[in-house]
Amino acid sequence: MTLDDLRRDIDRVDEVLVRLLNERARCVCEIGKLKKELGIEVYQPSREKDVLRHVRAIASEGPLGPDAIARLFERIIDEARRLERRVVHGESDGAAHE
Amino acid sequence: MTLDDLRRDIDRVDEVLVRLLNERARCVCEIGKLKKELGIEVYQPSREKDVLRHVRAIASEGPLGPDAIARLFERIIDEARRLERRVVHGESDGAAHE
């Protein structure tokens, strides 16, 4: 396999990753709407811990390993929280995390 | 759909995300080995820009949007570079980015 072949493989994986990240985000928006209806707080640290525990547990086989996977999911959760806040409060927390 | 249903959906998406992130990482390791053989530098900013341009271009349809997708991929690229360095130099840059 050449460098170009491998880069094409990565581009294809990235296309699926973008699709899945947006699918996840759509679930997060639905959760935001539900929480708004039910009057539940967006930030639920125990659920965030469960998500990290779950991905760590299934990450042990791959080359990234649990720590790198957890770092990436901390960011995914961060973006999810930002999106959910927008759904629930119409808030934009802008560039606060940059 | 209940909150629990939606959370189960997210857990399932996360499982596929972990699998894909590791599949991407395996390609990155192969690229690292090739670069080592060919004596090419790990850090190739023009390729990193291409990756970001690519994911931005396909991110416009979803709720996350191009900026959030690009932020997430900056982290994915960061982890990829860290892994590639380990493959090429046997380096560990440890907790330098934490």
Backbone of each chain as ProteinMPNN parsed JSONL, in Angstrom:
{"seq_chain_A": "MTLDDLRRDIDRVDEVLVRLLNERARCVCEIGKLKKELGIEVYQPSREKDVLRHVRAIASEGPLGPDAIARLFERIIDEARRLERRVVHGESDGAAHE", "coords_chain_A": {"N_chain_A": [[0.838, -1.227, 0.0], [0.511, 2.209, -0.839], [1.457, 5.55, 0.313], [-0.486, 7.323, -0.621], [-2.674, 5.56, -1.037], [-3.215, 4.82, 1.605], [-3.876, 7.282, 2.676], [-6.18, 7.811, 1.255], [-7.793, 5.82, 2.333], [-7.98, 6.791, 4.961], [-9.371, 9.185, 4.456], [-11.823, 8.114, 3.678], [-12.628, 6.81, 6.034], [-12.846, 9.087, 7.612], [-15.057, 10.339, 6.448], [-17.144, 8.662, 7.25], [-16.859, 8.965, 9.992], [-17.573, 11.685, 10.331], [-20.253, 11.534, 9.565], [-21.251, 9.855, 11.6], [-20.657, 11.336, 13.916], [-22.382, 13.452, 13.555], [-24.778, 12.064, 13.607], [-24.771, 11.226, 16.247], [-24.905, 13.759, 17.377], [-27.46, 14.499, 16.607], [-29.002, 12.812, 18.211], [-28.265, 13.93, 20.637], [-29.447, 16.466, 20.428], [-32.149, 15.711, 20.479], [-32.244, 14.69, 23.06], [-31.752, 17.044, 24.434], [-34.121, 18.472, 23.853], [-36.008, 16.84, 25.134], [-35.087, 17.037, 27.804], [-35.61, 19.703, 28.231], [-38.417, 19.744, 28.093], [-38.925, 18.163, 30.32], [-37.796, 19.592, 32.301], [-35.169, 19.14, 33.172], [-31.76, 19.438, 34.166], [-29.132, 20.331, 31.865], [-26.375, 19.679, 32.194], [-25.053, 16.767, 33.228], [-23.099, 15.26, 35.139], [-22.73, 12.581, 35.986], [-23.728, 10.986, 33.94], [-21.966, 11.761, 31.921], [-19.601, 10.706, 32.916], [-20.268, 7.994, 32.767], [-20.359, 7.661, 29.985], [-17.669, 8.04, 29.311], [-16.51, 5.939, 30.753], [-17.628, 3.786, 29.421], [-16.572, 4.035, 26.742], [-13.843, 3.836, 27.277], [-13.734, 1.209, 28.178], [-14.192, -0.305, 25.884], [-12.089, 0.344, 24.334], [-9.696, -0.886, 24.606], [-8.491, -2.652, 22.839], [-7.456, -1.42, 20.528], [-4.993, 0.582, 18.621], [-5.001, 3.218, 19.598], [-5.758, 3.2, 22.299], [-7.103, 3.34, 25.721], [-6.656, 5.876, 27.055], [-6.165, 7.856, 25.057], [-8.515, 7.579, 23.588], [-10.361, 8.35, 25.548], [-9.569, 11.031, 25.897], [-10.326, 12.063, 23.38], [-13.094, 11.628, 23.46], [-13.79, 13.264, 25.577], [-13.719, 15.716, 24.328], [-15.699, 15.335, 22.394], [-17.925, 15.086, 24.026], [-17.878, 17.617, 25.131], [-18.487, 19.227, 22.903], [-21.031, 18.213, 22.475], [-22.389, 19.043, 24.77], [-22.335, 21.785, 24.44], [-23.911, 22.036, 22.142], [-26.32, 20.983, 23.091], [-26.976, 22.851, 25.04], [-27.52, 24.995, 23.381], [-29.838, 24.069, 22.17], [-31.539, 23.818, 24.399], [-31.488, 26.302, 25.832], [-31.31, 28.135, 23.872], [-28.916, 29.265, 23.889], [-25.678, 30.603, 23.039], [-22.551, 29.561, 23.624], [-20.402, 30.512, 22.486], [-17.048, 31.292, 21.801], [-15.98, 30.41, 24.118], [-14.633, 28.099, 24.939], [-12.406, 27.988, 23.369]], "CA_chain_A": [[0.0, 0.0, 0.0], [1.28, 3.457, -0.889], [1.008, 6.639, 1.184], [-1.751, 7.826, -1.172], [-3.735, 4.581, -0.735], [-3.544, 4.906, 3.035], [-4.566, 8.566, 2.897], [-7.555, 7.653, 0.736], [-8.512, 5.047, 3.363], [-8.284, 7.711, 6.064], [-10.451, 10.09, 4.008], [-13.101, 7.371, 3.71], [-12.989, 6.657, 7.455], [-13.265, 10.409, 8.103], [-16.426, 10.608, 5.98], [-18.061, 7.928, 8.129], [-16.768, 9.603, 11.318], [-18.386, 12.914, 10.31], [-21.66, 11.13, 9.552], [-21.601, 9.325, 12.928], [-20.621, 12.436, 14.895], [-23.628, 14.191, 13.37], [-25.872, 11.202, 14.077], [-24.702, 11.367, 17.697], [-25.362, 15.109, 17.7], [-28.923, 14.523, 16.471], [-29.511, 12.213, 19.465], [-28.037, 14.916, 21.701], [-30.488, 17.489, 20.277], [-33.395, 15.116, 20.972], [-32.121, 14.646, 24.522], [-31.919, 18.431, 24.883], [-35.554, 18.821, 23.798], [-36.654, 16.079, 26.208], [-34.719, 17.619, 29.106], [-36.318, 20.979, 28.328], [-39.805, 19.394, 28.44], [-38.991, 17.568, 31.664], [-37.177, 20.507, 33.259], [-33.949, 18.524, 33.716], [-30.506, 20.164, 33.913], [-28.318, 19.807, 30.754], [-25.103, 19.106, 32.651], [-25.259, 15.612, 34.107], [-21.753, 14.691, 35.215], [-22.694, 11.12, 36.164], [-23.904, 10.418, 32.59], [-20.715, 11.99, 31.181], [-18.648, 9.704, 33.423], [-20.667, 6.696, 32.203], [-19.954, 7.633, 28.572], [-16.212, 7.848, 29.277], [-16.222, 4.577, 31.232], [-18.041, 2.884, 28.341], [-15.631, 4.038, 25.614], [-12.573, 3.293, 27.782], [-13.838, -0.253, 28.303], [-14.145, -0.956, 24.565], [-10.965, 0.906, 23.572], [-8.427, -1.507, 25.001], [-7.929, -3.477, 21.758], [-6.913, -0.683, 19.386], [-3.714, 1.283, 18.794], [-5.116, 4.476, 20.347], [-5.773, 2.899, 23.732], [-8.155, 3.99, 26.5], [-6.412, 7.279, 27.409], [-6.379, 8.705, 23.877], [-9.955, 7.532, 23.289], [-11.053, 9.17, 26.548], [-9.311, 12.451, 25.562], [-11.161, 12.437, 22.231], [-14.503, 11.678, 23.863], [-14.007, 14.474, 26.393], [-14.023, 16.786, 23.363], [-16.998, 15.039, 21.782], [-18.917, 15.422, 25.058], [-17.832, 19.067, 25.241], [-19.271, 19.759, 21.773], [-22.412, 17.786, 22.685], [-22.956, 19.9, 25.81], [-22.479, 23.085, 23.8], [-25.063, 21.916, 21.24], [-27.512, 20.762, 23.909], [-27.3, 24.15, 25.656], [-28.156, 25.821, 22.344], [-31.201, 23.552, 21.999], [-32.354, 24.031, 25.601], [-31.586, 27.688, 26.259], [-31.042, 29.068, 22.762], [-27.631, 29.907, 24.238], [-24.448, 30.322, 22.328], [-21.432, 29.837, 24.532], [-19.423, 31.12, 21.609], [-15.678, 30.786, 21.726], [-15.523, 30.304, 25.503], [-13.726, 26.967, 25.158], [-11.259, 27.987, 22.451]], "C_chain_A": [[0.863, 1.264, 0.0], [0.712, 4.458, 0.123], [-0.344, 7.168, 0.699], [-2.92, 6.882, -0.917], [-4.204, 4.732, 0.71], [-4.281, 6.211, 3.338], [-5.995, 8.523, 2.359], [-8.393, 6.852, 1.726], [-8.921, 5.958, 4.521], [-9.41, 8.669, 5.671], [-11.81, 9.396, 4.061], [-13.564, 7.156, 5.151], [-13.504, 7.992, 7.994], [-14.686, 10.752, 7.663], [-17.45, 9.904, 6.862], [-18.044, 8.544, 9.529], [-17.64, 10.861, 11.37], [-19.87, 12.559, 10.362], [-22.101, 10.666, 10.943], [-21.614, 10.415, 13.996], [-21.899, 13.267, 14.772], [-24.844, 13.376, 13.795], [-25.95, 11.279, 15.605], [-25.271, 12.714, 18.125], [-26.881, 15.231, 17.57], [-29.588, 13.897, 17.698], [-29.401, 13.218, 20.61], [-29.096, 16.028, 21.634], [-31.83, 16.974, 20.794], [-33.4, 15.071, 22.495], [-32.321, 16.046, 25.107], [-33.389, 18.836, 24.915], [-36.327, 18.123, 24.919], [-36.369, 16.689, 27.577], [-35.451, 18.941, 29.318], [-37.775, 20.732, 28.756], [-39.924, 18.956, 29.893], [-38.381, 18.471, 32.736], [-35.932, 19.944, 33.926], [-32.729, 19.36, 33.296], [-29.711, 19.51, 32.766], [-27.099, 19.04, 31.285], [-25.357, 17.985, 33.641], [-23.937, 14.86, 34.193], [-21.728, 13.172, 35.342], [-22.877, 10.433, 34.804], [-22.612, 10.6, 31.781], [-19.645, 10.989, 31.615], [-18.958, 8.323, 32.862], [-20.208, 6.569, 30.749], [-18.453, 7.358, 28.482], [-15.822, 6.441, 29.722], [-16.51, 3.567, 30.123], [-17.006, 2.857, 27.208], [-14.249, 3.532, 26.041], [-12.589, 1.765, 27.765], [-13.708, -0.939, 26.949], [-12.937, -0.503, 23.75], [-9.674, 0.126, 23.75], [-7.734, -2.268, 23.87], [-7.112, -2.674, 20.737], [-5.618, 0.042, 19.679], [-3.834, 2.594, 19.58], [-5.071, 4.231, 21.851], [-6.761, 3.76, 24.489], [-7.913, 5.479, 26.792], [-6.676, 8.223, 26.236], [-7.86, 8.739, 23.505], [-10.721, 8.418, 24.274], [-10.824, 10.659, 26.272], [-10.206, 12.909, 24.417], [-12.634, 12.555, 22.636], [-14.792, 12.828, 24.828], [-14.374, 15.645, 25.49], [-15.388, 16.594, 22.725], [-18.125, 15.419, 22.748], [-19.014, 16.939, 25.215], [-18.676, 19.705, 24.123], [-20.753, 19.403, 21.941], [-23.104, 18.706, 23.687], [-23.266, 21.293, 25.251], [-23.738, 23.113, 22.913], [-26.361, 21.799, 22.036], [-27.943, 22.071, 24.585], [-28.003, 25.049, 24.647], [-29.609, 25.392, 22.152], [-32.079, 23.953, 23.179], [-32.556, 25.514, 25.898], [-31.492, 28.675, 25.105], [-29.755, 29.831, 22.993], [-26.589, 29.676, 23.191], [-23.318, 30.602, 23.292], [-20.183, 30.187, 23.754], [-18.063, 30.489, 21.659], [-15.102, 30.559, 23.109], [-14.508, 29.182, 25.711], [-12.481, 27.001, 24.263], [-10.012, 28.525, 23.121]], "O_chain_A": [[1.83, 1.364, 0.756], [-0.354, 4.249, 0.703], [-1.238, 7.43, 1.503], [-4.027, 7.329, -0.617], [-5.399, 4.768, 1.002], [-5.198, 6.238, 4.159], [-6.903, 9.124, 2.933], [-9.566, 7.16, 1.939], [-10.054, 5.905, 4.999], [-10.306, 8.933, 6.473], [-12.816, 9.999, 4.436], [-14.748, 7.3, 5.456], [-14.48, 8.028, 8.743], [-15.435, 11.38, 8.411], [-18.494, 10.47, 7.186], [-19.084, 8.639, 10.181], [-18.362, 11.076, 12.343], [-20.646, 13.178, 11.089], [-23.18, 11.029, 11.412], [-22.476, 10.419, 14.876], [-22.436, 13.732, 15.777], [-25.827, 13.931, 14.287], [-27.032, 11.383, 16.182], [-26.017, 12.808, 19.099], [-27.516, 15.969, 18.323], [-30.612, 14.389, 18.171], [-30.305, 13.347, 21.436], [-29.584, 16.479, 22.67], [-32.563, 17.701, 21.464], [-34.406, 15.368, 23.139], [-32.972, 16.213, 26.138], [-33.852, 19.459, 25.871], [-37.183, 18.725, 25.569], [-37.268, 16.842, 28.404], [-35.862, 19.264, 30.433], [-38.299, 21.403, 29.645], [-40.868, 19.311, 30.6], [-38.439, 18.162, 33.927], [-35.661, 20.226, 35.093], [-32.693, 19.913, 32.197], [-29.621, 18.284, 32.697], [-26.833, 17.909, 30.878], [-25.821, 18.221, 34.757], [-23.685, 13.937, 33.418], [-20.796, 12.533, 34.854], [-22.247, 9.408, 34.544], [-22.211, 9.701, 31.043], [-18.882, 10.486, 30.79], [-18.05, 7.566, 32.519], [-19.731, 5.515, 30.328], [-18.016, 6.54, 27.673], [-14.924, 5.824, 29.148], [-15.75, 2.623, 29.91], [-16.608, 1.781, 26.761], [-13.561, 2.875, 25.26], [-11.61, 1.117, 27.395], [-13.17, -2.043, 26.869], [-12.775, -0.918, 22.602], [-8.667, 0.438, 23.116], [-6.527, -2.504, 23.93], [-6.171, -3.206, 20.148], [-5.184, 0.118, 20.829], [-2.85, 3.036, 20.174], [-4.419, 4.972, 22.587], [-7.214, 4.786, 23.982], [-8.86, 6.265, 26.779], [-7.325, 9.257, 26.394], [-8.397, 9.79, 23.152], [-11.626, 9.152, 23.877], [-11.749, 11.463, 26.39], [-10.778, 13.998, 24.463], [-13.332, 13.472, 22.204], [-15.922, 13.313, 24.889], [-15.227, 16.464, 25.833], [-16.14, 17.549, 22.536], [-19.138, 15.992, 22.348], [-20.103, 17.48, 25.408], [-19.475, 20.607, 24.375], [-21.627, 20.196, 21.59], [-24.253, 19.102, 23.49], [-24.303, 21.888, 25.544], [-24.513, 24.069, 22.931], [-27.367, 22.428, 21.705], [-29.135, 22.358, 24.687], [-28.945, 25.767, 24.982], [-30.499, 26.228, 21.993], [-33.221, 24.374, 22.996], [-33.675, 25.94, 26.185], [-31.58, 29.887, 25.303], [-29.515, 30.883, 22.4], [-26.61, 28.648, 22.513], [-23.135, 31.737, 23.732], [-19.068, 30.165, 24.276], [-17.938, 29.268, 21.567], [-13.883, 30.517, 23.276], [-13.622, 29.295, 26.559], [-11.606, 26.144, 24.383], [-8.956, 28.595, 22.494]]}, "seq_chain_B": "MTLDDLRRDIDRVDEVLVRLLNERARCVCEIGKLKKELGIEVYQPSREKDVLRHVRAIASEGPLGPDAIARLFERIIDEARRLERRVVHGESDGAAHE", "coords_chain_B": {"N_chain_B": [[-39.642, 8.488, 22.039], [-37.621, 7.676, 24.847], [-35.429, 9.202, 27.335], [-33.608, 7.244, 28.127], [-33.698, 5.471, 25.918], [-32.57, 7.118, 23.942], [-30.061, 7.527, 25.005], [-29.07, 4.961, 24.908], [-28.929, 4.685, 22.15], [-26.901, 6.558, 21.64], [-24.78, 5.298, 22.988], [-24.446, 3.097, 21.327], [-23.683, 4.338, 18.92], [-21.289, 5.419, 19.835], [-19.775, 3.12, 20.218], [-19.275, 2.335, 17.581], [-17.913, 4.592, 16.755], [-15.54, 4.421, 18.313], [-14.464, 2.09, 17.212], [-14.003, 2.938, 14.578], [-12.246, 5.098, 14.987], [-10.049, 3.726, 15.9], [-9.547, 2.184, 13.652], [-8.812, 4.164, 11.875], [-6.521, 4.968, 13.233], [-4.924, 2.729, 12.897], [-4.357, 2.911, 10.157], [-2.857, 5.244, 10.29], [-0.638, 4.345, 11.728], [0.467, 2.596, 9.82], [1.122, 4.471, 7.875], [3.051, 5.862, 9.308], [5.059, 3.889, 9.477], [5.705, 3.597, 6.755], [6.622, 6.22, 6.194], [8.867, 6.248, 7.777], [10.46, 4.277, 6.519], [10.8, 5.619, 4.086], [12.066, 7.872, 4.856], [10.675, 10.245, 5.41], [9.391, 13.257, 6.877], [7.341, 13.238, 9.838], [5.475, 15.276, 10.546], [3.298, 16.869, 8.548], [2.122, 19.595, 7.525], [0.564, 20.428, 5.314], [-0.912, 18.222, 4.51], [-2.41, 17.857, 6.829], [-3.971, 20.151, 6.752], [-5.432, 19.57, 4.435], [-6.965, 17.392, 5.351], [-8.593, 18.661, 7.252], [-9.93, 20.464, 5.59], [-11.338, 18.708, 4.008], [-13.102, 17.38, 5.87], [-14.55, 19.564, 6.815], [-15.885, 20.286, 4.489], [-17.728, 18.233, 4.139], [-19.288, 18.445, 6.332], [-21.361, 20.199, 6.463], [-24.07, 19.608, 6.467], [-24.985, 18.579, 8.914], [-26.045, 18.77, 12.465], [-23.824, 19.545, 14.028], [-22.078, 21.084, 12.469], [-19.545, 22.796, 10.43], [-17.485, 24.129, 11.979], [-17.453, 22.972, 14.586], [-16.998, 20.318, 13.874], [-14.469, 20.605, 12.699], [-12.99, 21.407, 14.956], [-13.115, 19.038, 16.463], [-11.765, 17.277, 14.748], [-9.257, 18.444, 14.725], [-8.306, 17.577, 17.171], [-8.361, 14.815, 16.751], [-6.44, 14.591, 14.761], [-4.271, 15.49, 16.207], [-3.95, 13.423, 18.104], [-3.355, 11.422, 16.281], [-0.91, 12.279, 15.244], [0.696, 12.1, 17.491], [0.644, 9.321, 17.906], [1.817, 8.453, 15.524], [4.364, 9.512, 15.768], [5.264, 7.94, 17.843], [5.411, 5.489, 16.539], [7.334, 6.048, 14.555], [9.612, 7.212, 15.845], [9.746, 5.874, 18.188], [9.074, 7.427, 20.219], [7.654, 8.86, 23.219], [5.405, 11.28, 23.834], [4.153, 11.721, 26.08], [2.381, 13.335, 28.644], [2.367, 15.807, 27.589], [0.495, 17.361, 26.199], [-1.582, 17.587, 27.877]], "CA_chain_B": [[-38.368, 7.947, 22.569], [-37.284, 8.15, 26.187], [-34.035, 9.578, 27.564], [-32.82, 6.002, 28.137], [-33.582, 5.0, 24.524], [-31.631, 7.987, 23.229], [-28.723, 7.257, 25.544], [-28.638, 3.672, 24.34], [-28.522, 4.981, 20.761], [-25.586, 7.215, 21.707], [-23.789, 4.264, 23.345], [-24.185, 2.283, 20.128], [-22.889, 5.178, 18.011], [-19.949, 5.538, 20.423], [-19.035, 1.877, 19.958], [-18.787, 2.386, 16.194], [-16.898, 5.663, 16.709], [-14.282, 3.884, 18.856], [-13.929, 1.15, 16.222], [-13.496, 3.71, 13.432], [-11.064, 5.874, 15.407], [-8.928, 2.775, 15.929], [-9.246, 1.806, 12.263], [-8.044, 5.321, 11.379], [-5.211, 4.935, 13.895], [-4.131, 1.67, 12.26], [-3.842, 3.512, 8.901], [-1.83, 6.207, 10.693], [0.561, 3.558, 12.07], [1.041, 2.139, 8.543], [1.734, 5.662, 7.264], [4.278, 6.11, 10.071], [6.088, 2.912, 9.061], [6.106, 3.977, 5.393], [7.423, 7.453, 6.257], [10.163, 5.871, 8.35], [11.193, 3.636, 5.419], [11.101, 6.586, 3.02], [12.777, 9.013, 5.439], [9.834, 11.454, 5.308], [9.018, 13.895, 8.151], [5.979, 12.927, 10.314], [4.594, 16.446, 10.543], [3.094, 17.387, 7.193], [0.998, 20.517, 7.719], [-0.329, 20.573, 4.149], [-1.844, 17.086, 4.585], [-3.338, 18.121, 7.937], [-4.94, 21.144, 6.239], [-6.327, 18.862, 3.504], [-7.908, 16.597, 6.15], [-9.575, 19.585, 7.835], [-10.751, 20.999, 4.497], [-12.218, 17.613, 3.599], [-14.197, 17.147, 6.829], [-15.393, 20.769, 6.809], [-16.714, 20.294, 3.276], [-18.824, 17.261, 4.238], [-19.941, 18.612, 7.645], [-22.302, 21.317, 6.434], [-25.464, 19.15, 6.592], [-25.377, 18.08, 10.24], [-26.228, 19.748, 13.553], [-22.567, 20.052, 14.596], [-21.573, 22.165, 11.614], [-18.12, 22.692, 10.068], [-16.534, 24.585, 13.007], [-17.344, 21.952, 15.639], [-16.338, 19.146, 13.262], [-13.037, 20.914, 12.55], [-12.381, 21.352, 16.304], [-12.95, 17.627, 16.843], [-10.721, 16.659, 13.928], [-7.944, 18.932, 15.181], [-7.903, 16.664, 18.25], [-8.108, 13.493, 16.159], [-5.142, 14.727, 14.084], [-3.291, 15.612, 17.285], [-3.706, 12.064, 18.607], [-2.731, 10.667, 15.19], [0.495, 12.701, 15.16], [1.319, 11.528, 18.683], [0.791, 7.886, 17.642], [2.765, 8.296, 14.416], [5.698, 9.783, 16.333], [5.661, 6.747, 18.613], [5.778, 4.465, 15.558], [8.534, 6.432, 13.807], [10.784, 7.488, 16.692], [9.653, 5.208, 19.479], [8.928, 8.523, 21.191], [6.404, 9.072, 23.931], [5.363, 12.681, 24.258], [3.508, 11.65, 27.378], [1.242, 14.173, 29.0], [2.734, 17.159, 27.167], [-0.645, 18.139, 25.708], [-2.702, 17.625, 28.831]], "C_chain_B": [[-38.036, 8.522, 23.948], [-35.804, 8.559, 26.237], [-33.141, 8.329, 27.514], [-32.635, 5.421, 26.734], [-32.512, 5.798, 23.791], [-30.202, 7.753, 23.707], [-28.184, 5.929, 25.055], [-28.193, 3.858, 22.889], [-27.128, 5.614, 20.734], [-24.5, 6.195, 22.043], [-23.426, 3.415, 22.132], [-23.355, 3.061, 19.109], [-21.448, 5.265, 18.525], [-19.114, 4.28, 20.17], [-18.468, 1.871, 18.534], [-17.716, 3.473, 16.052], [-15.546, 5.153, 17.197], [-13.634, 2.947, 17.832], [-13.298, 1.916, 15.052], [-12.255, 4.526, 13.787], [-9.842, 4.961, 15.463], [-8.55, 2.292, 14.536], [-8.409, 2.926, 11.616], [-6.622, 5.294, 11.939], [-4.317, 3.838, 13.295], [-3.56, 2.158, 10.927], [-2.691, 4.465, 9.221], [-0.521, 5.482, 11.043], [1.254, 3.069, 10.795], [1.753, 3.297, 7.849], [3.051, 5.983, 7.967], [5.408, 5.184, 9.641], [6.62, 3.246, 7.668], [7.016, 5.204, 5.403], [8.819, 7.159, 6.795], [11.046, 5.23, 7.267], [11.693, 4.653, 4.398], [11.877, 7.801, 3.528], [12.025, 10.328, 5.317], [9.485, 11.948, 6.71], [7.569, 13.535, 8.537], [5.039, 14.107, 10.107], [4.481, 17.014, 9.137], [1.874, 18.306, 7.222], [0.048, 20.613, 6.521], [-1.346, 19.426, 4.118], [-2.871, 17.326, 5.704], [-4.399, 19.139, 7.508], [-5.934, 20.488, 5.286], [-7.391, 18.068, 4.258], [-8.998, 17.511, 6.714], [-10.501, 20.154, 6.761], [-11.785, 19.96, 4.074], [-13.387, 17.436, 4.574], [-15.114, 18.367, 6.941], [-16.387, 20.726, 5.649], [-17.911, 19.349, 3.403], [-19.631, 17.445, 5.524], [-21.111, 19.579, 7.604], [-23.752, 20.891, 6.681], [-25.906, 18.913, 8.044], [-25.513, 19.157, 11.286], [-24.913, 20.287, 14.13], [-22.025, 21.221, 13.778], [-20.059, 22.096, 11.454], [-17.146, 23.102, 11.182], [-16.34, 23.527, 14.1], [-16.649, 20.701, 15.095], [-14.835, 19.405, 13.132], [-12.336, 20.881, 13.906], [-12.125, 19.906, 16.718], [-11.829, 16.971, 16.034], [-9.328, 17.212, 14.243], [-7.411, 18.025, 16.283], [-7.558, 15.288, 17.706], [-6.736, 13.499, 15.467], [-4.013, 14.796, 15.115], [-2.926, 14.233, 17.849], [-2.998, 11.215, 17.551], [-1.242, 10.988, 15.114], [1.297, 12.096, 16.312], [1.626, 10.039, 18.475], [1.854, 7.643, 16.571], [4.195, 8.527, 14.89], [6.209, 8.587, 17.115], [6.134, 5.653, 17.669], [7.13, 4.791, 14.922], [9.764, 6.541, 14.705], [10.81, 6.668, 17.965], [9.526, 6.217, 20.615], [7.646, 8.363, 21.994], [6.387, 10.52, 24.337], [4.45, 12.852, 25.461], [2.348, 12.595, 27.565], [1.47, 15.616, 28.555], [1.539, 18.004, 26.753], [-1.769, 18.248, 26.733], [-2.737, 18.942, 29.581]], "O_chain_B": [[-38.164, 9.726, 24.172], [-35.039, 8.297, 25.309], [-32.056, 8.356, 26.933], [-31.554, 4.938, 26.396], [-31.658, 5.233, 23.108], [-29.257, 7.779, 22.918], [-26.985, 5.785, 24.816], [-27.206, 3.266, 22.453], [-26.285, 5.251, 19.913], [-23.42, 6.221, 21.451], [-22.265, 3.059, 21.929], [-22.433, 2.513, 18.504], [-20.501, 5.192, 17.742], [-17.907, 4.359, 19.938], [-17.33, 1.457, 18.31], [-16.738, 3.301, 15.325], [-14.519, 5.419, 16.572], [-12.424, 2.994, 17.609], [-12.203, 1.584, 14.597], [-11.326, 4.632, 12.987], [-8.735, 5.372, 15.115], [-7.38, 2.022, 14.263], [-7.435, 2.665, 10.911], [-5.653, 5.559, 11.228], [-3.102, 4.005, 13.201], [-2.412, 1.859, 10.599], [-1.681, 4.493, 8.518], [0.565, 5.948, 10.697], [2.48, 3.12, 10.695], [2.844, 3.131, 7.304], [4.041, 6.329, 7.323], [6.55, 5.608, 9.464], [7.825, 3.189, 7.424], [8.04, 5.238, 4.721], [9.813, 7.729, 6.345], [12.215, 5.584, 7.112], [12.821, 4.578, 3.912], [12.295, 8.653, 2.744], [12.627, 11.388, 5.147], [9.304, 11.145, 7.625], [6.681, 13.525, 7.685], [3.946, 13.957, 9.562], [5.44, 17.569, 8.599], [0.747, 17.873, 6.98], [-1.146, 20.854, 6.699], [-2.502, 19.628, 3.747], [-4.055, 17.032, 5.54], [-5.573, 19.008, 7.854], [-7.125, 20.798, 5.312], [-8.561, 18.059, 3.874], [-10.182, 17.179, 6.66], [-11.701, 20.309, 6.984], [-12.945, 20.283, 3.816], [-14.538, 17.351, 4.147], [-16.319, 18.219, 7.141], [-17.558, 21.077, 5.796], [-18.979, 19.616, 2.851], [-20.562, 16.681, 5.78], [-21.79, 19.763, 8.614], [-24.578, 21.72, 7.065], [-27.09, 19.04, 8.354], [-25.153, 20.311, 11.056], [-24.898, 21.392, 14.673], [-21.569, 22.221, 14.333], [-19.372, 21.432, 12.229], [-16.088, 22.489, 11.321], [-15.212, 23.225, 14.489], [-15.815, 20.101, 15.774], [-14.024, 18.525, 13.421], [-11.213, 20.386, 14.007], [-11.065, 19.58, 17.253], [-11.038, 16.2, 16.576], [-8.329, 16.519, 14.047], [-6.216, 17.735, 16.332], [-6.588, 14.665, 18.137], [-5.972, 12.54, 15.574], [-2.938, 14.23, 14.914], [-1.751, 13.919, 18.045], [-2.145, 10.39, 17.88], [-0.412, 10.095, 14.943], [2.426, 11.64, 16.13], [2.707, 9.559, 18.815], [2.683, 6.742, 16.697], [5.12, 7.831, 14.471], [7.392, 8.249, 17.075], [7.121, 4.97, 17.941], [7.974, 3.908, 14.769], [10.83, 6.025, 14.371], [11.765, 6.741, 18.739], [9.814, 5.931, 21.777], [6.667, 7.797, 21.507], [7.247, 10.962, 25.099], [4.036, 13.958, 25.81], [1.438, 12.65, 26.738], [0.843, 16.537, 29.077], [1.552, 19.223, 26.926], [-2.777, 18.913, 26.495], [-3.611, 19.15, 30.423]]}, "name": "protein", "num_of_chains": 2, "seq": "MTLDDLRRDIDRVDEVLVRLLNERARCVCEIGKLKKELGIEVYQPSREKDVLRHVRAIASEGPLGPDAIARLFERIIDEARRLERRVVHGESDGAAHEMTLDDLRRDIDRVDEVLVRLLNERARCVCEIGKLKKELGIEVYQPSREKDVLRHVRAIASEGPLGPDAIARLFERIIDEARRLERRVVHGESDGAAHE"}
